[in-house]
Amino acid sequence: MTFVLGLTGSIGMGKSTTAQLFVQRGVPLHDADAAVHRLHRGRAVAPIEAAFPGTVIDGAVDRAKLGAAVLGKTEALRRLEAIIHPLVREEEEAFIARCRREGAQLAIIDVPLLLETGGESRCDAVLVVTAPAEVQRQRVLARPGMTPEKLDAILSRQMPDAEKRRHAHFLVETGRGVMAAGRQVGSILRALAGRPGRTAMMRS
């Protein structure tokens, strides 16, 4: 039975790079951020435009306009999450069901706010991607359009890294580069080899 590993980490920690290291080793992965991008061109367009008029351009959600409508606005952000989260969850459930049908031993769900939303309850184990705070800040502030104020607003919504690490069954520390992260990924795969997922354990 498929073992479901939840992969998470705060902004700038190297989560996407770590996720790709698993994909390169043949592990199926569901990327919640990628799902959101698809939904912004599909099923989420109409409800988002209804809740935030003017944020849809040429039939797709304009991320910059939507970001301006919700950033730093708690109630607006909750309205957006109430639209997006159930749709992403549907895609995630379909992904896990497909992995189980195909007999995958391991499947990863990559969810930025996994711990903040209680998503660890859907996983057999949690992997947190981490890096030193100065490395994190340097990476994020190098992104186009990012400012210290925007970064602080994003971090205010995320569980502190130290607390995330306390919830982790596995860690990947990315501050030493991609090769070192790859070695850590390999160790995790060896540790999980042959482990049954939750459904199988419940049946035993």
N, C-alpha and C positions, 0 to 999 in steps of 0.2 A: 504494500500500500504506500502511496506517495507521502513522503515526509515534506511538510510545508515549512519553509524557512522564511521568516519575515526579515527583510533587509531594510534598515532605516539609518538615519543620521541627519544631523543638522546641516543647514546650508553651508556649502564650501568645504565639507569634510571629505569629499572624494567618493560620494555614494555612487554616482553614475559610472565612474571609472571602475569601481569595485564590482558593480553589477555586470559590466561588460566582461570582466575577468571570469565570472561564472559562465556567462553566455559562451565565451570562447572555449570553455571546457565542456560545452554541450548541455548545460543545465537550462531547462526551460524557465523563462522569467516573465512575469507580468509587471509592467512598469506603469504605476499609477499616473505619473506625470504625462507619459505618452498617451494614456487613455484619456486624460483631460484634454489634450490637444485634439484628439479625434472627436471628442464630444463637442468641442468648440466649433467644429465644422459640421456637426451632425445633430444628434438628439437634444443637446443642451442649448442650441441656438435660440429656439423660440422661448423657452422659459426664462433664459437669461435676459433676452431683450424685453420681455414683459416685466421682469423685476428691476432691470437697470436700463431704461430706455436710452437709445443712442450708443450702446456699446457694441452693436452688430453692424459691420460694414461689409457690403457685397456678400451677404449670406453667411458670414463667419464672425465669430466673436473676436473683436479687436482686443488683444490682451493688454495693451497699454491703456486703452480707455477703461476697460474693466478694472484694471489695477488701480487707476486713479479713483474709481468709484467706490472701492472697498478698502484701500490701504489706510490703516489707522482708524477704521470705522467699525467698531465691534459688531453692531447690529447688522450692518450691511454685509459684513463678512459671514455672519451666521446665515443670512438669507441665501448667500451664494453657496455655502457649504451644504445647506439643505437641498439645493438643486443638484449639485455635482456629486456629492458623496454617495448617494444611493445608486446613481448611474455607474460610477466607477466600481462600486461593490458588485453590481450585477456582472460586469465584465470580468472581475476577479473570480467570482464564483464559477463562471463558465470556463475560465482558464483552468482552474483547479480540477473541475469535473473532467475536462478534456485530458489533463495530465494523468488522472486516475484511470480513465478508459484506456489510455495508451500505455499504461504500466510504467510510467516514469517513477524512478526511485526517489527523486528529489525535485521539488519545484520551489521557485523563489517568488515571493511577492515583494516588490520594491515600493514601499509606501513612505513618503517623507514624514508624515505625521502619524505613523503607526502607533506609537506609544501614547501620543497626546489624545488619540481618539479611541483608545482601548482595543486597538486592532491586534494586539498580541494574543488575545483570546482565540483568534482564528489560526494561530500558528502553533507548530510543534516546538519551535525554538526561535529565538530572536538574535539577529546579528546586527550589531551597531558599528557603523563606520565612524571613525574618530580621527582627530588630528589636533596638534597644539593650537591654542586659541589664536596665537599670532599668525600661524600659517593659514588658518581659516579666514581670518580677517583680510589678510593680504590677497588671498585667492578671490574673495567675493568683491572686494573693492576694485579689482582689476577688470571686472565685468563691465561692458558698455552700459552707461546709464545708471550705474549703481552709485549711491552716495552713502556716507556714514549714517545719515538719518533713515534712509530706506533699510539699510542693514539692521539698524537697531529696532525698527518696527517689525521686521521679519523675525528677528531673534526673540522679540517679546512674545511671539505666538508659539515659540518652540520650547520644549522642555530643555533645560540646561544639559549640556553634554555630560557633565559628571553624573547627573541623575539618570540619563539614558544608559550610561555604561553600567550603572547598578542593576538595570533591568536585563542586561544582555547575557545570553548564554555563550556568545562568541563575539570577539572584537576583531576588526581589521583596522590597524593604525596606518594611515596613508602618508604621514609626514616624512617618511623615509623613501618615498618614491614608488613607482609602479612595480618594479621588480620585487621589492620587499613585500608589497601588498599581494602580489601574485603568489609568493611563497606562503603567505598567511591563508590565502584562499585554498591553496592546495592542502594545507593542514586541516582546514575545516572539512573539505570534501573527504579526506581520509577518515576523519572522526565520525562523519555521518554515514559512511558507506555501510549499507545493509540495515540501517536503523528503520524500523517501521514507523509509519505515520500514526496519528492519533486514532483514526478509525480502526486500524489494524490492532492497536494496543487495546482499545476498548473491547474488541471481540475476543481477545486472548484470555 
